[in-house]
Amino acid sequence: MDDLAFLTYTFISIFVIVNPIGGVVTFISLTSRMTFEEKNILAKRAVLLACIIALFFAVTGKIMLNLFGIDVDSLRIAGGILLFHVALDMMFAKVSGESITENEISQSQDRSDIWIFPIALPLLTGPGTITTVIVLMGSIDSIGQKFLVIVSILLTFIVCLMIFLFSRRIYKHIGYNGMLVFTRIMGLFLAALAADFVTTGIWNVYTALSSTA
């Protein structure tokens, strides 16, 4: 896989699981009582924190796996199962419990730190996103491709920031039904990514066991 194809693959993989368009409705509901300026400040803080969290796990993920003696293919299989569960929620246009629950949304309405929880974590950078960046980084040895994963993370959250800054305008033009359609499409892509994670992980584990038998 050449660099451009790899960059495209990693960007789509991370963007689909972060799903900023799907998070617009939740973001708008949490910031409905805020002024335009307050909403934009909160968006910048939340996206910056989410990006830092994703970058942290991208850089340290392999070290954590080695520390706990977990193979990247084992995480790939477990992560694929998790992502498939999230994908099903997205395809049925439900709020995924992996990201945020309806109860957490209602309890966050009057808090001043909602840019930390639940927007940055886990709405934008939940277990699915963390798993995805760790698997992507742990699956390659090339420094150049690792750099491309970092670039993909940065690009994803730059796009995410733009979407959140213009969230009310986007919602006005696309509408709730448009958001549901986009979320279902992203869910389909995420299901395909989850299937790839699981099948690749199982095959790599089988190959490793066969070579040692």
N, C-alpha and C positions, 0 to 999 in steps of 0.2 A: 504494500500500500504506500503510494507516494505521499509527500507531505501535505499537499492540498487536499487529497482524499481523506487523510487521517484527521486533518484539522476540521474538515466538514463533518466527519463522523463524530468526533468528540464534541464539537459545538452542538450538533443536533441532539446528541445523547444527553448533555447537561441541560440544554435549553428545555427539552421536553419534560424532564423530571422537575425542573424548577417551575416551569409552566406559569410565567408571570401574567399572561393574559387571563388564565383561569383564576389567578389570585386577585384580579382587579375588583371583582364584586366584593370579596371579603375586605380588601383594602379600603374601598369606598365606604362600606358599612362601618368600619372602625374609625374612619376619619370624617364622617358625615357632619359632625358638630364643629369641625375645625375650619379656620379660614384657609384661603388658598395658600397663603404664605406658610402657615403652620403645617399644612398637609405636605408641602414640598420639602420643608425642613425634615419632617418625620420620614419621608420617602428616602431622602439622601442618607440619613443616619441608618435606616433599616437596611438598605441595599448595601451600604458600605460594610456594615457589620456582617451581613450574610456572606458577602464576598470574602471577607477576612476569614470567616469560619471555614468556608469551602477551600480557600487556599491553604489554611493551616492543616486540614486533613489531607489535602493533596500532597503536601510536603512531608508530613509526619506519618501518613497512613501506613506506609511500608514498615516503618520502624515499630509502630504499634502492633502490626501483624506479627512481626518477628518476636516482639516482646512477649506476646501471648501464645506464640507457637502456632499461629493460624496461617494456613496456606492461602494464597490469593484466590485460588480456584474454589476453595471452600466458601470464601466470602462471596465469590462470584455467583455460586449456586444459591446461597442464602439470600443474597441481594436480589437475584433474579426473581426469586419467589416473592420477596417483599414488593419489588417493582410491579410484578404482575397483579398483585392485590391492589396496588394503587391505580394501575391501569384500568382494572375493572371498575373501580369507583369513578374514574374519570369518564369511561365510556357510558356509564349509567348516570353521568352528571350528578354524582353525589359528592359531598364534602368528604375528602379522604381523612380517615382517622389517623393516618400516618402523618399528615401535615397538621391539621387542627380540627378540633371537634366543635360542634355547634355550641356546646356549653362553654368552651373556652372563649369563643367569639363573644357571647353575651356577657361573660364575666369581665371581659377586657375593655368594655365600652368606656368606663369612667377612669381608667388608669392612665397615668401620664407616661409610662414607660412601654407603651405597646409597640414602639419601634424595635424594642429588644424581643419581647415576647408578647404576642405570638407572631409578629410579622417577620422579623429577621430569622428567628428560630421558634417554631419549626416551619412556618408557612413557606419561606423561600429556601432555607437550608435545613431540611429535615433529614431523617435517617436515609431516605432514598437518595438524596443528593450527595450526602456524605459517603454512602456506599459506592455510588457511581464514580465519584472522583478518586476514591481509593483504588477501586478495581482498574480504572483507566490508567492510573499512574503505576500500579503494581504489575500491570501486564506488559510493560515495555521496559527496555533497558537503555534505549537510545536517549541521550541527553537532549537531542534536538526534538524528539517526539514528546518528551516530558515537558519541554518548553511550550510546545504546541497545546498541550493540555492546559497549562497555565493560561495561555492566550485565550483558549476557549472559555475558561472560567471568567476571565476578565470581560470578554465580549458578551457573554451571557448576561452578566450583571450590569453592563453598560446599557444593553437593550432593555433589561428589566427596569433600570432607573428611568429611562425615557418613557416606558409604558406607564410607570407609576406617576411620573410627573404630569403626564397627559391623561391620567386614568379617567377623570370625569368627562373629558372630551371624547375619549375612545368609547366609553360606555354610552354616551349620548348618541354616537353615530352607529355603533355596532348593536347596542341593545343587549338585553339579557339573553334573548334567544341566540344572538350571534355568539355570545360568550359560551353558551352551551354547545353550539356546533363546533367551535374551535377546541373546546375542552375534550369533546368526544374524538376529534381527529388526533389530538395530542395523545389521548389515551390509547388509540390504535397503534401509533408509533412507539409508545412506551411499552405496550404489550409485546411488540416485535423485538424491542431491545431486551426486554426481560427474557424472552425465549432464547435469544442469542446468548445472553449471560449464562442461563442454565445449561443449554446444550454444550456450549464451549467448555464450561466448568466441568461437566460430567465427562466429556471426552478427554479433557486434560488429566483428570483424576484417573480415569480408566487407563490412559496411555502410561501414566507414571507407575501405576500398580502393575501393569503388564511388563514393563521394562525391568522391574525389580523382582518379578516372580521367577 
